[in-house]
C-alpha cells in the first residue's frame, strides 16, 4: 500500500525518491524501551496536558501523549520516532496500552509534535535522509506534521515551525510572545515560574481571550481566593446592617 498520491489531504505525497506507506507493525516488532530523559522533560509534558484537561479541552477521540512512537514505512524500512509531546485530534480507537501510532491506518496525522532540547547533538534539527532518518526530516517530509515545536527549557527559547510549501518555516510570535494555533483555538507561549519543585521556563496555553489555562494547584488557589473574597464581602455586609440597627438574622429569605 505504497503512498504515491499528490493530494496532501488524503495522505502525504511521496517525497522525491522515497516510497512511504502506512502499515501495521509486525506482531514481532520490538519497540524500544522508554528513552532516557532528564527529570524536567516529564514535568514539561505533563504540565501541557494538565491544563488542557482541567480546561475541559481533551476529548475521548484525541491522543495527547509523550515519548510515544510515531510510525511509518519508508522504502520498506519501519521508522519509529518518539517526540517528547504530541497532539493528534482524532484517532479511530483509543487504546489504554497503546505505545505506537501509524497515521491514516489508525487515524489522523498529528497536528503538533514537540521536542524539548536536553543535549547538544542537534538531533531535533537532523535532516538526514538515509535510514534511520533524522527527526526534522521525518516530521517534515515523511509525516508532514503541520506544526513542529522545539523548546529549550533552560533559556526559554521557543521555536515554532509551520509546514508551508512542504517545508517548515519559523513563525514569529505575537506581541505577547505567543503563537495562535487555529485548530486548537489556543495560544501557546512560554511562562517562567515554579511547579513541582522545578523553577524555570515552561510551555503554557492561553485561550482566545488571553486567559491563562491554569494548573491544578493554581485552580485551587484561585477558588480559595474567590471564596475568601466572598467571605469578606459577607462580613462587610453584616457589619453595615448591624450599624444600621438591622439584625442580619431577621432578614427575609
N, C-alpha and C positions, 0 to 999 in steps of 0.2 A: 504494500500500500504506500508506495513512494509518493511524496508530495511534489508535484511539478505544476502546480496551479499558479495563475497570475493574479488571482483575486485574493487580496490580503484579508478580506472579511471572512473568507472560508477557511483559509489556512495560510501560514507563512509560505511565501514562494521559495522555490529552490534558490539558494544563494550561489551564484556562479556555478562552479562545478560540483557543489555539494548536493547530495541527494538526502533529503530529510524525510523521515517517516515517523508516525506516531503509533507505536505498537506496545502491547502489554509486555512487561518484563517477564522473562522466562521464569518458571517456577523455581529453578535452582540458582537464580541470580542473587548474589550476595551483596546487599547494600553495606557500605562501610559503617562502622560504629560511629557514634556521635563524634563530630570533630572536636579537637581541642579548642578551647576558647578561654579568654580571660574572665575574671569574675564580673566585669562590668557588662559584658555582652548580653547575658541572660536578663539582667536588670533592664537594659535599654529596650530589649524586645518585649519583655513583659509589661513595661510601662506603656508602650504604644498600644498594646491590646487592652490593658486595664481600663484606660479612659474611654476607649471605644465601647467597651462592654457596659460600663456604668452609664454612658450616654444613651444606651439602647440602640446603638448603630448596628451591632452584629446580628445577622440573620442566620437561620439554620442552614441555608444554602451556601453560605460563604465559607471560605477556608482562609484562616489567618494563623500562620504558624511561623516558627523559626527553626533554622538548621534542618531544613526539610528538603528531600530530594526532588528536584525537577528533572524530568527525563525526556530524552529524545534519541532517536536512532539516526546517526549521521554517517553516511557512507557505510552502512551495515555495522557500525560500532555503536554500542549503547553508551550514551553520555549522561552522567548524573552530576548536577551541581546543587549545592545546598546553601542558598543565600541565608544571611542572618535573620531576615524577616521578609515575609511576602504576603500579598493580599490577592486572593482570587475571588471575584464577585460571585461566581456561580459554578458549582460543581454538581455533577449528576447524582452523586451519592456521598454523603458524609460518613466516613468510616472512623470509628474511635481509635483504631490501631493503625491507621494509615501512616506510612513512612515515606511514601513517594507519590508522585503525581505526573501523569502524562497528559498534556493539553490535547484538546479535541477528542481524544479517546475517553477521557474522564470528565470533561467539562471545558470551561472557557480558558483562555490564556490568563496568566497572572496579569493584573493591572500594574502592580508595583513589586519590584524586588529591591531590597536594601542590603548593603554591605557596610559593616562597621569596621573601620580600619583599626587594626591592633598590632600591625607589624609593618615592615618597610619593604616587603618583597614585591609590592606592586601588583599582586595577583588580581586585584579588583579592576585593574586597568588593562589586563592582558588581552591582546587581540590575536593571540596565537591561533592559527587555523588548524594545524595538524593535531592529531589525536594525542592526548585529550585537549580539546580546545580551551582557550582562556575564558575567564568568566565574562569579560566585556563582549568578546566575540559571540559567546554562547547566548547571552541575554539579548544582544542587539541583532545578530544575523541569523541565529537558529530559531530561538523562541520569539524574537521580535516583541519583547515586553515593552509596552508603551512608556513606562516611567522607570528609570534606574536611578537610585539614590545611593550616594556614597557619603558616609558620615564619619568624621574624625572626632571622637568624643573628647579627647584631651584638649584640643584647641577650639572645638565647637564649629569646625568648618563643615558646612552642608553643601554638597554638590548635587544639584537637581537636574537630571537629564531627561529630555523628552525625545521620543523617536519621531523624526521628521525626515521624509525622503530616504528612509531606510538607514538613517544614521542618527546616533544620539547627539543632541545639541544641548549645550549647557544653557539653563534658563536662569535669568536674574530674578531675585525675589522682589516683592513689592516694597513699599515704603516702610512697612513694619517688619521687613526681613522674613516674610513668609511666602509660601508658594500655594496657589489655589489649585486644588485637584477637583476638576469639574465632576467627574464620575462618582466622587465620594461626597461632594458638597461640603468639603472641609479644606481648611488651610493647614499646611504643615510648616513648622518652623522650629527654631532652637530656643531653649529656655535654660537658664542657669540656676541651680539650686540643689537642695538635698532631698534624697529619697533612699530609704533602706540602707542608710549608712554611707551612701555614695554622694559626695559633693562634687558637682561638675556640670557639664553640659548634657542636655537631654533633647531628644526629639519629641515634640508635642503637637497636639491637634487643637485648632480653633474652629468654631462654627462660622457660618457665613456672616454673622453679626460681630465677629471678633471676640466672642466669649471663649475663654479657655475651657477645654474639656478637662474636668477635674479627675484626679486620682481618688482612691477610696478614702484615705485619711484626710485629704483636702475637703471632700464632700462632707465627711463627719464634722470637721471643724467649722465648715460653713453652716451646717444645720444647727450646731451648738450656738454659733454666733447669732443666728436668726432667733433661736429660742430665748437667748439672753436678752436680746433687744425687745422681744415681745414681753418678757417678764418685767423689764424696766418700764416699758410703756404702761403696763397694767398697774404697777406700783405708783407711777406718777398720776394716773387717772384716779386711783383710790385716794391718794393724798389730796388731790384737788377737791374731790367730792366731800371728804371729811372737813376740809377748810371752809366749805360752803354749808356746813351743817347737815349734810346728807349722809345717811347711813348706807354705805355700799351694799350691805346685806339685804336691804329692803327695797332694792331696785326691782322693777317689774322685769320678768323674764320674757 
